[in-house]
Amino acid sequence: MNQFHPNNLPPGGHAFPPGGPSHGQHPSPEGHHQHGSSLHLQELIDFKHLGYVLLKHIWTIVLIVIVGMVITGAVVWILPDIYESRAVLQVQQQEKKVLKSEKVSEETPGSTDFVNSVVQSLTSRNILLRVIKANNLAADPHFAPPKMSGMGGETYNDDELVTFMEKKVQVSLRRLTRLIDITVTDRNPKLACILASSIVKEFLKEHFEQSLAVSNTANDYLKDEAAKLKIKLEHSEQELQKYKEANNAVSLEQTQNIIVEKLKEVSSAGTEAKNARLKLESDLEQLKLAVSGGAEAMLRISSVAALPQVASVRDDLLKAQTELSILKERYLPKHPKYVATISKIEELKSALTEATSKAGDILTQQYESLKETESKLNNTLTEQEAKALELNKLSIPYNVLSREVETDRALYEAVISRMKETGVSAGIETSPYQVIEEPMVPTRPSAPKRLKILVLAFIVITGAAAGGVILIDSMSSSINSIDQAETLLALPVLGAIPEQKGKKKKKSKKGGGHREVDDYPLALVQDPASPLSESYRSLRAQITLLGPQDQTQVLLFTSAIPGEGKTYSSINTATVFASQGQKTLIIDADLRRPSVHYALAGGQELPGLTDYLSGQASLDEVIRETSVAGLLLITAGRRAPNPSELLLNADLAALINTLKERFERIVLDTAPINAVSDTLYLAGPAKKVLLIIRSESTPSKVVQRAVAQLRKSGAQIVGTVLNGISHGAGAGYYYYSYQGDYGKNSVYGSSPQG
């Protein structure tokens, strides 16, 4: 006997007994480390399950997409065509300057801030309102549709009209350029072109009007300033004239210049006289010392040598000595010319001695004269300095008044010049804007982009439909897959049975009532090559691998709630064991709603289990053969008034032991665990229990409660069978692999033998 526990589960959550097949190869530790992140992601999101869900509901998704696309196509079809017209405005890099004068305010049209301000100005409400009025759009019903009654007035106000216009206009700056796109959209292509052109026109017109208004304002201001400055200049000139008359300073500037010039001359003359006096005084001192040295010593004094009397005699003496030198070369000393020249030289020397002897008196007279001249010049200098100081006192207020007159005159002349320039510039176009591209009437609509909308709608609707399907599936509390069942219940899934809808038929009941019962087809008999038959063969193999046959000889089939397919599974499992040549007995132990006899006994209510347990029939009387070779049947028997009491008081263990001696396989079909307590009395003696779970139907909490109840009864749940799995798209999610050609070309053919 093998007991399964969550701790014994192999990697991946698939629990199988020793020797049993696994659903896939488990990764090695090295592979686990290499792919740890991907495995962790797979644990968080079961992509395989999501793919199955989408494939399972593919036609639902397709239907939603078709309906959504039809609705979207209808909406897109009725959308009106929108036309787009564009004008391109360029902002000049530098403003053209016509005048050679400084401007009152310096503009830099090429700057980023200025260009962005222009972009915002083009969509200002003032500009848009000008466009509306210029084109009389308020009276255009296409632009401003008539108001409905009760909307506050029959006409739109300016704010409402501008709001309409704002929806049609878009202004944008091209990246890394000074080009501005003005785009207007409208249902009428001609109107879109007109509005785009009108926006540019009204913007340029407003710019010109603003420039002209600024010039006019500046001109008026300058006129006022000129009048004020003229009055001030006249007052300043009058004050200057009064001062001149009061101080006799008509030619103050000229007189001041004369005095300054004369002061320079007297100062220079006084300095020269003083220098001459000092030099002469020094020569007189030297002369007193040189008297004893004779004429030669006195001639060394510059002042003495410079005396006319001395200089003349000295020059004559030098000439005579020069002449004597010449005569010495031609004549002898006795020659008359030689002798005459000697006599002349002696006379000149005597004259020079006499002249130098009088030099002292002459120099003394010159010294006194220079001293007197120096004194007069100093007096004159003192007088001129006094006059200059007096004149400076008069010039201080004079200069103040003069500067004030000059300043007022300069301001007045500057304002007059500025007035002339402003008057000239007011008539000159200096706009920094240039229209690069005129708007044109569009021939093709720019919106709606129907193909793009349809593509996006397809993507969105498909995504929404797929997301909705996944969301609904994620909110489901049912068990949907083998992995989920094994992880949740800690039990191996021994079989995955494809969905097989049985046909309904009505069966009369005692008392004239009717109830619907399932038609339980024997898959292995009716279609042995089908995937359904193969799934039961796989279940038989899994049961066989659970252990020796004596440990799995008795199998109890049950479910958590009705409608799980336990009866169908028990019948076909018993059939597949019988087809293998094993003598098999199936017991209908669901005493509340017996159904096995509909499949194997033609629907006849024959003596069965209740009859045997109540002592009304022997064991041989209740065991009946069926149409399937090797398969025998014990029906539920006649209706028992209290099935639970009957089962509780019966010696079920003895019955099962007796049957085990006669049959190789015993299959019990019992009532649902959570519905009644009957099965719990049978689970203990039967030991081996298979729990049938309907895929995507049974709530997980219900199944968990059934498992808990069975474990309390002492029964061993050998595994579960996942029933009703969709065999359409995505079925490989449950089977882990596809049958391929093996499911199509089965070796079993039409033979019921397995």
C-alpha positions as a printed Julia matrix, in Angstrom:
754×3 Matrix{Float64}:
   0.0     0.0     0.0
   1.33    3.38   -0.98
   0.44    6.45    1.02
   0.95    9.78   -0.77
   1.84   12.99    1.01
   2.67   16.49   -0.25
   6.22   16.07    1.0
   6.64   13.08   -1.28
   5.65   14.97   -4.4
   8.31   15.01   -7.11
   9.44   18.35   -8.56
   6.72   20.07  -10.47
   3.94   18.95   -8.13
   3.15   15.65   -9.97
   2.65   12.76   -7.57
   3.12    9.23   -8.88
   3.91    5.97   -7.13
   7.29    4.33   -7.54
   7.7     2.9   -10.95
   4.91    5.01  -12.41
   5.41    7.21  -15.45
   5.99   10.91  -15.07
   4.51   13.64  -17.19
   7.85   15.05  -18.06
  11.54   14.83  -17.32
  12.61   16.76  -14.25
  15.5    19.21  -14.62
  18.84   18.57  -13.02
  20.1    20.83  -10.21
  22.49   22.48  -12.64
  19.66   23.17  -15.08
  17.54   24.39  -12.22
  20.14   27.01  -11.31
  20.66   27.99  -14.94
  16.97   28.52  -15.55
  15.97   29.66  -12.06
  14.53   32.97  -13.14
  12.44   31.44  -15.95
  11.16   28.71  -13.64
  10.24   31.28  -11.03
   8.3    33.21  -13.65
   6.55   30.03  -14.76
   5.56   29.38  -11.14
   4.0    32.8   -10.91
   2.27   32.62  -14.3
   1.13   29.37  -15.86
   1.58   30.33  -19.5
   0.53   26.91  -20.66
  -2.75   27.22  -18.81
  -3.33   30.7   -20.19
  -2.75   29.36  -23.68
  -5.23   26.57  -23.04
  -7.84   28.99  -21.75
  -7.48   31.15  -24.83
  -7.66   28.17  -27.17
 -10.65   26.76  -25.34
 -12.59   29.99  -25.66
 -11.19   30.91  -29.06
 -14.61   31.03  -30.71
 -15.97   33.22  -27.92
 -13.06   35.58  -28.45
 -13.58   35.48  -32.22
 -17.27   36.25  -31.78
 -16.53   39.19  -29.48
 -13.92   40.5   -31.93
 -16.3    40.17  -34.87
 -19.11   41.98  -33.04
 -16.72   44.64  -31.79
 -15.21   45.16  -35.22
 -18.64   45.39  -36.81
 -19.67   48.06  -34.3
 -16.34   49.88  -34.7
 -16.6    49.69  -38.48
 -20.1    51.12  -38.38
 -19.0    53.96  -36.1
 -15.92   54.68  -38.24
 -18.0    54.59  -41.41
 -20.4    57.29  -40.18
 -17.63   59.55  -38.87
 -17.42   62.72  -40.99
 -14.33   63.49  -43.05
 -12.07   66.15  -41.55
  -9.81   68.25  -43.81
  -6.61   69.94  -42.75
  -4.99   73.09  -44.15
  -1.62   74.39  -42.99
   0.26   77.67  -43.15
   3.94   78.0   -42.22
   5.29   81.15  -40.57
   8.99   81.86  -40.13
  10.45   84.06  -37.4
  13.45   85.98  -38.75
  16.78   85.49  -36.99
  17.48   89.24  -36.79
  15.2    92.21  -37.1
  15.96   94.55  -40.02
  17.16   97.97  -38.8
  16.41  100.95  -41.07
  17.37  103.72  -38.67
  20.85  104.31  -37.26
  19.57  104.94  -33.77
  19.06  103.01  -30.59
  15.62  101.55  -30.07
  13.52  102.19  -27.05
  13.23   98.4   -26.42
  15.6    95.85  -27.93
  13.96   92.72  -29.39
  15.65   89.44  -30.3
  13.18   87.58  -32.56
  15.55   84.65  -33.0
  15.54   83.7   -29.32
  13.71   80.59  -28.12
  11.58   82.53  -25.66
  10.45   84.93  -28.36
   9.54   82.13  -30.81
   7.6    80.24  -28.13
   5.78   83.44  -27.25
   4.77   83.79  -30.91
   3.42   80.21  -30.88
   1.24   81.04  -27.89
   0.17   84.37  -29.39
  -1.09   82.7   -32.56
  -3.68   80.78  -30.51
  -4.61   83.66  -28.22
  -8.32   84.19  -27.8
  -7.95   87.74  -29.12
  -6.53   86.52  -32.45
  -9.16   83.8   -32.76
 -11.94   86.29  -32.06
 -10.55   88.6   -34.77
 -10.6    85.66  -37.22
 -14.21   84.86  -36.29
 -15.32   88.44  -36.82
 -13.27   88.87  -40.0
 -14.96   85.84  -41.59
 -18.39   86.39  -40.0
 -18.32   82.86  -38.6
 -20.97   83.68  -35.99
 -23.55   83.58  -38.79
 -22.22   80.34  -40.3
 -24.45   77.44  -39.11
 -21.7    74.92  -39.91
 -19.31   76.7   -37.55
 -21.85   77.71  -34.91
 -24.9    75.44  -35.17
 -28.17   77.0   -33.96
 -28.8    76.61  -30.28
 -31.53   74.35  -29.02
 -34.34   75.84  -27.03
 -33.63   76.32  -23.36
 -29.85   76.84  -23.78
 -29.81   80.49  -22.69
 -30.18   82.72  -25.73
 -30.38   82.28  -29.47
 -26.85   83.44  -30.33
 -23.44   82.47  -29.08
 -21.31   84.9   -27.11
 -17.67   85.61  -27.96
 -16.35   83.13  -25.41
 -18.41   80.28  -26.88
 -17.39   81.17  -30.44
 -13.71   81.23  -29.48
 -14.12   77.84  -27.79
 -15.43   76.43  -31.1
 -12.45   77.95  -32.89
  -9.89   76.6   -30.44
 -10.96   73.04  -31.28
 -10.1    73.6   -34.94
  -6.69   75.29  -34.57
  -3.36   73.77  -33.66
  -0.08   75.72  -33.64
   3.28   73.98  -33.2
   6.95   74.85  -33.49
   9.09   72.6   -35.64
  11.96   71.14  -33.67
  15.34   72.89  -34.07
  13.84   75.49  -36.44
  12.07   78.85  -36.3
   9.22   77.56  -38.46
   5.73   77.62  -36.96
   2.95   75.41  -38.36
  -0.59   76.83  -38.15
  -2.98   73.95  -38.83
  -6.75   74.29  -39.12
  -9.14   71.34  -39.39
 -12.73   71.5   -40.6
 -15.29   69.43  -42.46
 -15.23   72.03  -45.23
 -11.81   72.01  -46.97
 -12.27   75.55  -48.34
 -13.17   76.9   -44.91
 -10.1    75.2   -43.4
  -7.89   76.98  -45.94
  -9.63   80.33  -45.37
  -9.28   80.08  -41.59
  -5.58   79.12  -41.75
  -4.87   82.09  -44.01
  -7.02   84.38  -41.86
  -5.15   83.47  -38.67
  -1.82   84.46  -40.22
  -3.33   87.63  -41.69
  -4.97   88.74  -38.44
  -1.82   87.96  -36.46
   0.36   90.08  -38.76
  -2.26   92.82  -38.79
  -2.42   92.9   -35.0
   1.37   92.95  -34.81
   1.48   95.95  -37.16
  -1.27   97.74  -35.25
   0.53   97.17  -31.97
   3.81   98.46  -33.42
   2.04  101.51  -34.84
   0.27  102.14  -31.53
   3.6   101.94  -29.7
   5.16  104.39  -32.16
   2.26  106.82  -31.8
   2.4   106.6   -28.04
   6.15  107.16  -28.07
   5.75  110.11  -30.46
   3.13  111.74  -28.23
   5.34  111.25  -25.23
   8.34  112.77  -27.02
   6.28  115.8   -28.01
   5.36  116.45  -24.42
   8.95  116.02  -23.34
  10.19  118.37  -26.08
   7.8   121.11  -24.96
   8.97  120.77  -21.37
  12.64  120.76  -22.35
  12.19  123.81  -24.56
  10.78  125.81  -21.67
  13.58  124.62  -19.4
  16.25  125.5   -21.99
  14.86  129.02  -22.39
  14.87  129.51  -18.63
  18.49  128.29  -18.37
  19.66  130.65  -21.1
  17.89  133.59  -19.45
  19.56  132.83  -16.11
  22.99  132.69  -17.79
  22.4   136.0   -19.53
  21.31  137.7   -16.27
  24.49  136.52  -14.56
  26.68  137.89  -17.38
  24.99  141.25  -17.18
  25.13  141.4   -13.38
  28.86  140.56  -13.21
  30.0   142.24  -16.42
  31.04  138.81  -17.56
  29.95  139.02  -21.15
  33.44  137.84  -22.26
  34.34  135.99  -19.1
  35.74  133.04  -20.91
  37.93  135.18  -23.17
  39.16  137.38  -20.26
  39.89  134.3   -18.24
  41.94  132.95  -21.1
  43.93  136.24  -21.45
  44.7   136.41  -17.73
  45.81  132.84  -17.67
  48.04  133.39  -20.69
  49.55  136.58  -19.22
  50.05  134.84  -15.9
  52.07  132.21  -17.71
  54.22  134.87  -19.49
  54.96  136.88  -16.32
  55.8   133.76  -14.39
  58.16  132.65  -17.15
  59.83  136.1   -17.37
  60.25  136.31  -13.61
  61.86  132.89  -13.58
  64.3   133.9   -16.36
  65.19  137.17  -14.57
  65.85  135.36  -11.36
  68.08  132.83  -13.07
  70.05  135.59  -14.82
  70.46  137.48  -11.55
  71.67  134.45   -9.7
  74.17  133.67  -12.46
  75.46  137.21  -12.54
  75.74  137.29   -8.77
  77.91  134.18   -8.96
  80.14  135.74  -11.65
  80.68  138.87   -9.53
  81.94  136.74   -6.69
  84.35  135.02   -9.07
  85.43  138.34  -10.5
  86.55  139.61   -7.11
  88.84  136.61   -6.82
  90.15  136.82  -10.4
  91.24  140.54  -10.28
  94.63  139.61   -8.95
  95.1   137.09  -11.76
  94.93  139.63  -14.49
  92.99  139.81  -17.7
  93.46  136.14  -18.5
  91.86  135.04  -15.25
  88.97  137.47  -15.64
  88.26  136.27  -19.16
  87.54  132.8   -17.8
  84.37  134.23  -16.22
  81.5   133.82  -18.7
  79.8   137.09  -17.79
  83.05  139.04  -18.32
  83.8   137.29  -21.59
  80.25  137.99  -22.75
  80.58  141.79  -22.3
  80.47  143.5   -25.7
  83.48  145.67  -24.97
  85.57  142.69  -23.92
  84.3   140.37  -26.61
  85.08  142.89  -29.41
  88.7   143.54  -28.27
  89.2   139.82  -27.71
  88.03  139.0   -31.2
  90.38  141.6   -32.68
  93.27  140.21  -30.65
  92.57  136.69  -31.89
  92.49  137.9   -35.48
  95.84  139.79  -35.01
  97.43  136.7   -33.46
  96.2   134.63  -36.34
  97.57  137.09  -38.82
 100.96  137.09  -36.99
 101.13  133.33  -37.31
 100.69  133.61  -41.04
 103.3   136.38  -41.31
 105.84  134.31  -39.4
 105.79  131.78  -42.17
 106.4   134.42  -44.9
 108.42  137.25  -43.28
 111.26  137.79  -40.92
 110.8   139.6   -37.63
 112.24  142.76  -39.06
 109.76  143.02  -41.82
 107.47  146.02  -41.52
 104.25  143.99  -41.67
 105.64  141.7   -39.03
 106.61  144.58  -36.81
 103.27  146.38  -37.37
 101.33  143.29  -36.44
 103.38  142.9   -33.22
 102.61  146.52  -32.32
  98.89  145.99  -33.01
  98.82  142.93  -30.79
 100.4   144.82  -27.91
  97.85  147.58  -28.26
  94.98  145.16  -28.28
  96.28  143.44  -25.16
  96.44  146.76  -23.39
  92.92  147.54  -24.52
  91.72  144.12  -23.34
  93.33  144.71  -19.94
  91.63  148.07  -19.65
  88.27  146.59  -20.72
  88.46  143.76  -18.2
  89.35  146.22  -15.47
  86.04  148.0   -16.1
  84.05  144.7   -16.21
  83.33  144.82  -12.48
  81.45  148.09  -12.7
  79.56  146.97  -15.76
  78.51  143.68  -14.2
  77.49  145.44  -11.0
  75.21  147.73  -12.99
  73.72  144.74  -14.81
  73.16  142.94  -11.5
  71.23  145.87  -10.05
  69.18  146.17  -13.21
  68.28  142.46  -13.13
  67.39  142.67   -9.48
  65.03  145.54  -10.13
  63.45  143.72  -13.11
  62.95  140.6   -11.01
  61.18  142.62   -8.32
  58.84  144.21  -10.85
  58.0   140.86  -12.42
  57.18  139.37   -9.0
  54.83  142.25   -8.28
  53.18  141.82  -11.65
  52.79  138.04  -11.02
  51.14  138.72   -7.68
  48.68  141.07   -9.31
  47.82  138.58  -12.09
  47.28  135.79   -9.57
  44.89  137.98   -7.63
  42.98  138.78  -10.82
  42.87  135.07  -11.72
  41.48  134.14   -8.32
  38.84  136.78   -8.59
  37.94  135.64  -12.06
  37.67  132.0   -10.86
  35.14  133.05   -8.25
  33.04  134.6   -10.99
  33.45  131.58  -13.32
  32.09  128.94  -10.89
  28.39  130.01  -11.04
  28.95  130.97  -14.67
  30.14  127.43  -15.54
  27.2   125.92  -13.63
  24.74  127.97  -15.6
  26.58  127.22  -18.84
  26.58  123.45  -18.25
  22.87  123.56  -17.44
  22.21  125.38  -20.69
  24.31  122.85  -22.63
  22.58  119.89  -20.96
  19.11  121.26  -21.63
  20.04  122.03  -25.2
  21.45  118.5   -25.74
  18.3   116.85  -24.31
  16.06  119.08  -26.36
  17.96  118.33  -29.56
  17.95  114.53  -28.79
  14.18  114.53  -28.23
  13.6   116.5   -31.43
  15.8   114.02  -33.33
  13.97  111.07  -31.77
  10.63  112.58  -32.74
  11.75  112.77  -36.34
  13.0   109.14  -36.29
   9.79  107.85  -34.7
   7.73  109.63  -37.33
   9.8   108.01  -40.07
   9.81  104.47  -38.55
   6.02  104.53  -38.0
   5.49  104.16  -41.74
   8.12  101.47  -42.35
   7.27   97.71  -42.14
   9.77   96.04  -39.8
   7.88   92.8   -39.12
  10.16   89.89  -38.09
   7.72   87.37  -39.59
   7.65   85.84  -43.05
   5.01   83.53  -44.5
   6.94   80.54  -45.9
   3.96   78.43  -46.97
   0.53   79.7   -47.86
  -2.39   77.42  -46.89
  -3.93   75.37  -49.68
  -7.34   73.8   -50.11
  -6.91   70.11  -49.12
  -8.18   67.46  -51.51
  -7.97   64.47  -49.16
  -9.3    64.16  -45.62
  -6.74   63.98  -42.83
  -9.1    62.28  -40.41
 -10.49   59.94  -39.42
  -7.72   57.46  -40.21
 -10.12   54.6   -40.62
  -7.6    51.84  -41.26
  -5.54   52.86  -38.24
  -8.65   53.03  -36.05
  -9.76   49.59  -37.22
  -6.32   48.1   -36.56
  -6.17   49.65  -33.09
  -9.74   48.59  -32.4
  -8.89   45.04  -33.44
  -5.9    44.99  -31.1
  -7.84   46.51  -28.2
 -10.95   44.33  -28.64
  -8.88   41.18  -29.04
  -6.83   42.04  -25.97
  -9.94   42.91  -23.97
 -11.7    39.7   -24.99
  -8.66   37.58  -24.17
  -8.17   39.42  -20.9
 -11.81   38.98  -19.99
 -11.64   35.25  -20.67
  -8.47   34.95  -18.57
 -10.01   37.06  -15.79
 -13.15   34.93  -15.67
 -11.02   31.8   -15.64
  -8.82   33.18  -12.83
 -11.94   33.91  -10.77
 -13.11   30.32  -11.16
 -12.76   28.16   -8.03
 -12.92   24.89   -9.95
 -10.07   22.47  -10.63
  -8.99   22.89  -14.22
  -5.8    20.94  -14.72
  -3.78   17.94  -13.61
  -1.11   20.12  -12.01
  -3.7    22.06  -10.1
  -5.42   18.91   -8.85
  -2.19   17.26   -7.73
  -0.9    20.4    -6.03
  -4.18   21.2    -4.31
  -5.11   17.67   -3.13
  -1.64   16.13   -2.77
  -3.0    13.15   -4.71
  -1.87   11.74   -8.04
  -4.13   12.13  -11.05
  -4.41    8.64  -12.49
  -6.51    9.51  -15.5
  -7.64   12.39  -17.65
 -10.96   11.54  -19.33
 -12.04   13.61  -22.35
 -15.42   15.23  -22.31
 -18.21   12.93  -23.53
 -21.76   14.16  -23.44
 -24.26   11.33  -22.94
 -27.64   11.35  -24.58
 -30.63   12.0   -22.36
 -33.67    9.76  -22.3
 -36.73    9.64  -20.11
 -37.54    6.72  -17.92
 -40.94    6.21  -16.31
 -41.05    5.88  -12.58
 -43.57    4.22  -10.33
 -46.46    6.5    -9.66
 -46.56    7.9   -13.19
 -43.64   10.33  -12.79
 -40.65   10.7   -15.11
 -37.03   11.57  -14.6
 -34.16   12.15  -16.98
 -31.27    9.74  -16.81
 -27.94    9.66  -18.63
 -27.24    7.29  -21.44
 -23.91    5.69  -20.5
 -22.2     4.54  -23.72
 -19.54    1.86  -23.4
 -16.67    3.64  -25.12
 -14.5     0.55  -25.43
 -17.32   -1.35  -27.09
 -18.83    1.31  -29.33
 -15.6     3.01  -30.46
 -12.48    1.23  -29.24
 -10.17    3.42  -31.37
 -11.4     6.7   -29.91
  -9.35    8.95  -27.58
 -12.0     8.3   -24.94
 -11.33    4.54  -25.04
  -7.59    5.17  -24.94
  -7.95    7.38  -21.87
  -9.59    4.48  -19.99
  -6.83    2.13  -21.1
  -4.36    4.66  -19.68
  -6.37    4.73  -16.42
  -6.24    0.91  -16.32
  -2.43    1.06  -16.76
  -2.06    3.62  -13.96
  -4.18    1.49  -11.6
  -2.14   -1.6   -12.5
   1.1     0.27  -11.66
  -0.16    1.21   -8.2
   0.96   -2.17   -6.88
   0.21   -5.88   -6.93
  -3.25   -6.84   -8.1
  -4.39   -8.03   -4.65
  -3.85   -4.47   -3.36
  -5.94   -2.86   -6.09
  -8.43   -5.65   -6.59
 -11.3    -3.64   -5.11
 -11.78   -0.09   -6.38
 -14.43    2.28   -5.09
 -15.45    5.1    -7.41
 -17.04    8.18   -5.87
 -17.21   11.96   -6.27
 -17.69   15.04   -4.12
 -21.06   16.04   -5.56
 -23.49   14.64   -8.15
 -22.84   15.07  -11.85
 -19.07   14.44  -11.72
 -19.23   11.35  -13.98
 -18.38    8.71  -11.38
 -20.9     6.18  -12.74
 -19.68    6.64  -16.3
 -16.07    6.27  -15.17
 -16.74    3.19  -13.04
 -18.64    1.42  -15.86
 -15.95    2.08  -18.47
 -13.14    1.21  -16.04
 -14.81   -2.11  -15.27
 -15.29   -2.66  -19.01
 -11.64   -1.99  -19.79
 -10.52   -4.47  -17.11
 -12.94   -7.07  -18.47
 -11.68   -6.49  -22.01
  -8.22   -7.45  -20.77
  -9.51  -10.89  -19.86
  -9.88  -10.26  -16.13
 -13.08  -11.44  -14.5
 -14.6    -8.18  -13.33
 -17.6    -7.35  -11.18
 -19.21   -3.93  -11.02
 -21.49   -3.16   -8.07
 -24.0    -0.32   -8.19
 -23.67    0.83   -4.55
 -25.41    4.17   -5.14
 -28.63    3.17   -3.42
 -30.12    6.67   -3.72
 -29.92    7.22   -7.48
 -28.77    3.94   -9.07
 -27.77    4.24  -12.73
 -25.5     1.34  -13.7
 -28.44   -0.87  -14.71
 -29.34    1.64  -17.46
 -26.03    0.92  -19.16
 -25.59   -2.79  -18.46
 -29.08   -4.19  -17.7
 -31.32   -2.4   -20.11
 -32.76   -0.22  -17.39
 -34.54   -3.11  -15.57
 -34.74   -2.81  -11.82
 -33.6    -6.31  -10.89
 -32.83   -7.72   -7.46
 -29.49   -6.47   -6.35
 -27.41   -5.2    -3.44
 -30.32   -4.06   -1.26
 -32.0    -7.4    -1.72
 -28.85   -9.27   -0.69
 -28.13   -7.04    2.31
 -31.74   -7.33    3.49
 -31.64  -11.12    3.13
 -34.24  -11.32    0.39
 -31.85  -12.78   -2.2
 -28.69  -14.83   -2.28
 -25.38  -13.61   -3.7
 -25.66  -15.77   -6.79
 -29.17  -14.45   -7.43
 -28.0   -10.84   -7.57
 -24.87  -11.42   -9.73
 -25.81  -11.09  -13.39
 -23.95  -11.29  -16.64
 -23.8    -8.31  -19.0
 -23.32   -7.85  -22.73
 -19.61   -7.29  -22.14
 -17.63  -10.49  -21.99
 -16.03  -11.03  -18.59
 -18.04   -8.27  -16.92
 -20.67   -9.12  -14.31
 -23.06   -6.83  -12.48
 -24.75   -6.42   -9.12
 -27.43   -3.77   -9.44
 -28.6    -1.56   -6.62
 -31.71   -3.66   -6.26
 -35.09   -2.66   -5.01
 -35.53    0.68   -3.36
 -34.56    0.61    0.31
 -36.45    2.86    2.73
 -33.26    3.77    4.61
 -30.05    3.01    2.64
 -27.71    4.43    5.31
 -29.1     2.15    8.01
 -28.92   -0.81    5.64
 -25.26   -0.22    4.84
 -24.37    0.56    8.46
 -25.78   -2.72    9.76
 -24.45   -4.91    6.91
 -21.21   -6.86    7.09
 -19.71   -5.2     4.04
 -16.19   -6.4     4.74
 -17.32  -10.01    4.62
 -19.18   -9.4     1.38
 -16.15   -7.86   -0.26
 -13.87  -10.64    0.93
 -16.25  -13.2    -0.5
 -16.39  -11.42   -3.84
 -12.58  -11.06   -3.96
 -12.34  -14.84   -4.01
 -14.59  -15.05   -7.07
 -13.47  -12.02   -9.12
 -10.15  -10.59  -10.18
 -11.45   -7.01  -10.23
 -14.31   -5.49   -8.24
 -15.54   -1.95   -9.04
 -18.02   -0.16   -6.76
 -20.05    2.81   -7.99
 -21.11    4.78   -4.9
 -23.01    7.92   -3.97
 -21.32   11.37   -3.79
 -19.42   11.97   -0.54
 -20.84   15.42    0.27
 -24.39   14.45   -0.67
 -24.99   11.46    1.62
 -23.04    9.38    4.1
 -23.57    6.03    2.36
 -20.18    5.94    0.7
 -18.3     6.42    3.98
 -19.6     3.02    5.18
 -18.29    1.38    2.02
 -14.97    3.25    1.83
 -13.47    1.51    4.84
 -14.05   -2.08    3.69
 -13.19   -1.25    0.04
  -9.95    0.44    1.09
  -8.92    1.72   -2.38
 -10.86    4.8    -3.47
 -10.75    6.76   -6.74
 -12.2    10.25   -6.55
 -13.82   11.49   -9.75
 -13.54   15.25  -10.35
 -15.24   17.05  -13.21
 -12.79   19.48  -14.81
 -13.71   23.17  -14.71
 -16.87   22.4   -12.77
 -16.34   21.13   -9.24
 -15.33   23.82   -6.71
 -11.98   23.06   -5.12
 -13.33   23.55   -1.59
 -15.97   20.89   -2.19
 -13.37   18.4    -3.42
 -11.07   19.14   -0.47
 -13.95   18.47    1.94
 -14.7    15.16    0.23
 -11.04   14.13    0.52
 -11.07   14.99    4.21
 -14.23   12.93    4.78
 -12.75    9.89    3.01
  -9.55   10.05    5.02
 -11.53   10.13    8.26
 -13.31    6.92    7.17
  -9.98    5.09    6.98
 -10.08    4.63    3.23
  -6.98    5.01    1.12
  -7.46    7.43   -1.77
  -5.17    6.01   -4.4
  -5.75    8.93   -6.73
  -8.15   11.06   -8.65
  -9.57   10.99  -12.15
 -10.05   14.3   -13.92
 -13.2    13.88  -15.95
 -14.82   15.95  -18.69
 -11.64   17.48  -20.11
 -12.23   19.35  -23.32
 -10.75   17.45  -26.25
 -10.77   20.47  -28.53
  -8.13   23.17  -28.84
  -5.64   23.18  -26.0
  -6.37   19.66  -24.78
  -2.64   18.96  -24.79
  -2.46   21.15  -21.69
  -4.04   18.29  -19.74
  -2.45   15.34  -21.5
   1.04   16.88  -21.66
   1.41   15.41  -25.12
  -0.76   14.73  -28.1
  -1.73   11.36  -29.44
  -0.97   12.3   -33.01
  -1.23    9.42  -35.45
  -1.53    6.95  -32.57
  -4.99    8.28  -31.79
  -6.06    8.1   -35.43
  -4.67    4.73  -36.48
  -5.31    2.66  -33.39
  -4.24   -0.97  -33.5
  -7.49   -1.9   -31.75
  -9.6    -1.18  -34.79
 -13.24   -1.94  -34.17
 -12.57   -4.85  -31.89
 -13.75   -4.48  -28.33
 -10.71   -6.31  -27.15
  -8.11   -4.19  -25.37
